[in-house]
Amino acid sequence: MIMQDSVPGLKTFLNFLTRDEVRRSYIARFVIAFGFHCGRMSARATAEALPCEARHRGQVSRFAKRSGLGDNSRSYQRLAEQVMSCGAIGKGRVVIVVDKTCISRQGLKSPNTFSTGNRRRRPRRGRRYQKNKTAPRRCHAFVVALVLLPDGRRIPFHLDYYTPEYCAEHGRVHRTEAALAADLIRQIPLPAGTNAMVVGDTAYEAKSVQDACAARGFHWLTPANTERVYAGPSPRAKVGARLKNLSANDFSPVRFLPNQGPYAAQRRVSPSRCGPKTTPRTFYVHEERACVQRIGDVRTLFSTKSAPLAPKPLRRDQFKILLTDDLEATVQDLIELYDLRWQVELFFKELKSGLGVHQYRFQDFAAVAAWIECGLIAFLYLEWFRARQLRSRKLARGQKRWWACQRTHGVLRYLRQATQENQMTKLARWCRTRSGLKRLRQLLRAACPPEERKAHENPKK
């Protein structure tokens, strides 16, 4: 049995979102379901997240469809600003990692989906024996900007990706992934003058993203597109062709430990990976300054994980060519900043594997958008609770060190244990009085799902 008041700090956290009791209770169900569910997530798991206040799964679906949540709603932004303001940003560098996540759906009837599979047809001989027809695998996409604050807090902002077909059907203007990422960069509530670096993969090496960074005063760091060329008269040389003129002596090693340095808090490395056995990460980098077509004067970093050997030629597929407009940062700093790009992949894994955000079955995309945003609200609650523990004066230094490196899994384990302890304490107190026993019997009767209450009714009545 889970009672809403038993979850530590949840009521206080949701008070920042809305004063509407009904709306707050439904969002609390989503947060509790994402954090405490057993097995697959679903609308039914959300409806039964609070057994003492069970709802029909259809009510949950209707709320998700009509709630107005999704697409970085104003309510979500208020919660994100609250998590951001629960501690000082500090003097370190803020890292903003932009990327897209895809969630697979089965069938052609799922709205706003597209295929990311191989579109090449199989040979004629192989097609003759394919008699079993299966529905194609399609997916929904969401663009995320994950803000990594110097003290380790992770605050995600998101926008939904709409396909051209869906936009034409619903009268929307189609926007690319890079355009959505540029909008997120403009919307992030960071104060003016913040020292921030935007990191992304090749998909976000676009002028729209660079213009958004320039408007906010942020720097950017992305890999170079394979077709990127140097500025100058035609024919222009490709940036990747510069490797033909480099030798193994032009590369210098760059080493750092994941649990040390200025970005250790933003990595939040597990304690099991800290200590004398931690192996350093080594990259071999050559840095130079160049004028790139349609970008201007930038720094180019040719980086690889394997040490270049003198007799062997340098292969393009073994190198990552990074471009940045930050002309003052050291090479060591830039390599460590790009290494933080993997944090968004870990964030996607925690959302799907830990919270079960990818497990939904809705026909209306408005319900899908609300479902995703409720999952992100659950993630914000975990980050807010962790930040509050770090600010607590009651905790010893060793306990704060433990909280400093905890990610989603560790915070969820603590919350589940704390919730069980709070519930057992409350039940033990109720069993001492008649009014408490009456309250307990009422909760047990209300714990039956509404769609199954007729089956559990007493036949003698």
C-alpha positions, -999 to 999 in steps of 0.1 A, spaced: 0 0 0 14 34 -10 0 66 5 9 99 -11 19 115 22 44 86 28 67 96 -1 93 120 13 89 156 1 65 148 -28 37 170 -16 61 199 -11 76 194 -46 42 193 -64 30 225 -46 54 243 -69 35 229 -99 -1 237 -92 -26 244 -64 -53 224 -81 -58 193 -59 -72 171 -86 -45 179 -111 -18 175 -84 -32 141 -73 -30 128 -109 5 140 -114 14 125 -80 1 91 -93 24 94 -124 54 103 -103 48 74 -78 41 50 -106 73 58 -125 93 55 -93 76 26 -75 61 4 -103 68 -33 -105 70 -48 -140 59 -28 -171 46 7 -168 10 14 -181 -20 35 -176 -33 9 -152 -1 9 -132 -6 47 -129 -42 44 -118 -33 19 -91 -2 37 -79 -21 50 -49 -41 19 -38 -59 39 -11 -72 62 -39 -75 39 -69 -88 53 -102 -100 37 -134 -73 34 -160 -95 53 -185 -95 83 -162 -57 84 -164 -58 82 -202 -83 111 -203 -63 132 -179 -31 127 -200 -50 137 -232 -66 168 -217 -39 179 -192 -21 203 -215 13 188 -204 40 181 -230 62 200 -253 80 218 -225 48 232 -210 48 262 -187 41 240 -157 71 219 -164 93 250 -168 82 262 -134 93 229 -118 126 230 -137 133 266 -125 125 255 -90 151 226 -92 176 251 -107 170 276 -79 174 252 -50 211 257 -51 237 282 -63 249 276 -99 285 282 -88 316 295 -106 321 264 -128 310 259 -163 274 249 -172 273 222 -198 242 218 -220 240 185 -239 215 184 -268 204 151 -283 173 132 -296 158 100 -282 135 77 -302 109 54 -286 97 25 -307 61 19 -315 45 -10 -334 21 -5 -363 11 22 -388 -18 36 -368 4 52 -341 2 90 -349 33 111 -354 57 82 -360 84 76 -385 107 48 -394 145 49 -387 152 15 -402 170 6 -434 149 16 -464 168 -6 -489 147 -34 -503 159 -70 -499 169 -90 -530 142 -105 -551 150 -140 -541 148 -133 -504 114 -115 -508 97 -145 -524 98 -165 -491 85 -138 -468 49 -149 -464 44 -137 -428 35 -100 -428 45 -80 -397 37 -44 -388 66 -21 -394 85 -7 -364 82 30 -361 90 55 -334 83 88 -316 111 113 -312 119 139 -286 147 165 -286 162 170 -251 186 197 -238 202 183 -206 216 210 -184 245 198 -162 252 223 -134 286 226 -117 273 209 -85 260 179 -105 223 187 -108 208 174 -141 178 194 -154 163 183 -187 143 205 -211 124 189 -240 104 195 -272 84 170 -292 94 162 -327 65 163 -352 67 146 -386 59 165 -418 28 143 -423 15 150 -388 22 187 -392 3 188 -426 -27 169 -410 -29 192 -379 -19 225 -394 15 227 -377 48 241 -390 74 213 -394 106 219 -376 139 200 -378 158 185 -349 184 213 -351 156 240 -350 140 224 -319 174 223 -302 179 260 -310 146 268 -294 155 248 -263 188 267 -260 169 300 -261 143 288 -235 168 275 -208 164 298 -178 200 306 -171 210 341 -160 228 364 -184 265 361 -184 265 324 -175 296 305 -186 279 277 -206 290 253 -233 265 236 -257 277 201 -267 260 179 -293 267 153 -320 269 159 -357 231 164 -361 234 197 -342 263 212 -361 239 235 -377 238 273 -381 205 276 -362 221 261 -331 252 283 -335 230 314 -338 210 304 -307 243 300 -288 255 334 -300 223 351 -289 226 337 -254 264 342 -252 271 305 -250 300 286 -267 294 254 -287 313 222 -293 302 197 -319 318 171 -343 324 183 -379 301 171 -406 319 148 -431 312 173 -459 325 203 -441 351 223 -460 376 250 -454 368 286 -465 385 299 -496 382 297 -534 369 266 -551 378 238 -551 377 238 -513 395 211 -493 375 190 -468 383 194 -432 388 156 -429 414 157 -457 438 175 -433 446 142 -418 467 132 -449 492 159 -440 495 150 -403 519 125 -387 519 106 -354 543 132 -339 516 159 -343 494 144 -317 497 149 -279 481 127 -252 453 142 -231 446 122 -199 420 127 -171 403 106 -144 365 105 -144 363 111 -107 387 140 -106 390 174 -122 366 203 -126 338 182 -142 338 153 -117 306 164 -101 288 165 -135 299 129 -142 286 116 -109 308 85 -111 298 55 -90 318 50 -58 328 15 -71 347 32 -99 366 56 -76 399 48 -60 434 37 -70 422 12 -95 404 38 -117 421 39 -151 425 73 -168 409 81 -201 435 89 -228 429 107 -260 455 118 -286 447 152 -300 460 176 -326 446 212 -323 448 240 -349 429 271 -358 412 274 -392 386 293 -411 357 269 -420 332 276 -447 299 291 -434 312 291 -398 342 313 -397 373 313 -375 370 282 -352 393 257 -335 395 222 -349 406 193 -328 415 159 -344 410 134 -316 414 96 -314 414 70 -286 442 48 -302 477 61 -302 488 70 -338 518 50 -350 544 65 -373 545 39 -401 507 36 -404 486 62 -423 459 81 -404 424 68 -412 395 92 -412 371 67 -396 393 64 -365 392 102 -357 367 126 -343 370 161 -357 356 186 -332 348 222 -340 343 250 -314 340 287 -312 357 289 -278 391 303 -286 404 305 -250 397 271 -234 425 246 -232 426 214 -252 423 194 -220 392 214 -211 375 209 -245 382 171 -245 367 167 -211 337 188 -221 329 166 -251 333 136 -229 303 149 -209 281 144 -240 277 107 -229 258 119 -199 227 125 -221 229 88 -232 230 77 -196 200 100 -189 180 83 -217 189 49 -202 178 59 -168 145 73 -181 137 41 -200 152 14 -179 148 29 -145 115 48 -148 99 30 -177 90 61 -197 91 42 -230 63 18 -219 30 33 -231 1 25 -254 -18 56 -264 -34 64 -297 -35 101 -292 -1 119 -294 -13 145 -268 -15 117 -243 20 105 -253 34 140 -249 19 143 -214 32 108 -205 67 117 -214 66 150 -195 52 133 -164 82 109 -166 105 139 -167 87 155 -137 94 123 -118 131 127 -128 130 163 -116 116 152 -83 145 128 -78 170 156 -87 152 180 -63 152 155 -35 189 148 -40 198 185 -40 178 190 -8 197 162 9 230 177 -1 219 211 14 207 195 47 228 204 77 217 173 95 237 149 73 273 140 81 301 146 56 302 109 47 265 109 40 268 139 17 296 122 -2 272 93 -8 245 116 -21 269 135 -43 275 105 -66 240 90 -66 221 87 -98 185 77 -105 188 41 -93 204 50 -60 179 78 -52 150 55 -61 163 28 -37 165 52 -9 130 67 -15 115 32 -17 130 22 17 120 56 32 85 53 19 81 18 33 93 29 67 69 59 68 40 36 58 48 10 85 51 37 111 17 52 101 0 18 101 14 9 135 1 42 149 -34 35 134 -36 0 149 -35 15 184 -69 33 182 -104 25 171 -105 54 147 -72 43 133 -86 8 126 -117 23 110 -95 44 88 -74 14 79 -105 -6 69 -117 22 46 -83 23 29 -84 -14 23 -118 -12 7 -107 17 -14 -76 -2 -26 -97 -23 -49 -96 -9 -85 -130 5 -95 -133 -18 -125 -130 -48 -102 -151 -38 -72 -182 -57 -83 -162 -89 -82 -151 -82 -46 -185 -72 -32 -199 -92 -4 -226 -115 -18 -246 -114 15 -253 -77 12 
